[in-house]
Amino acid sequence: MDVSIIDIVFLGGNAVAREQLKTLTEQMYYILLSLISPNHGYGIMQEVDRRTQGRVKIGAGTLYNLLSRFEEEYIIEQISEEDRRKTYVITQKGLDILKEEYQRLIQLVSDGRCFLEGGKQDA
């Protein structure tokens, strides 16, 4: 099923949301990583740029759309607002999703190593 994060709200189903969030886009992954500690929109963009050495770009529209969707799904929560600057942090649900994605990515690398380097697949 090819469903975007935006479609989750329109479809209105938790099952669809859970299915979609089994794999995160790079932007989604890095946004959640940057919210392990409280952060605001511009700070998130700077953190993603720094962590990825500019490889992953997140436009303001994409960022604020994802923050809104994540907040609606209780993946992140807003913890403060000062002078129109909203600060967010990841929730336990969001951390669980992030950890699942991390494990999935480890498995991808392991599988790739097995095929591309002729290595032994990790157990």
Secondary structure, DSSP 8 states (H G I E B T S, - for coil): ----HHHHHHHT-HHHHHHHTTS--HHHHHHHHHTSS-EEHHHHHHHHHHHTTTSS---HHHHHHHHHHHHHTTSEEEEEEETTEEEEEE-HHHHHHHHHHHHHHHHHHHHHHHHHS------
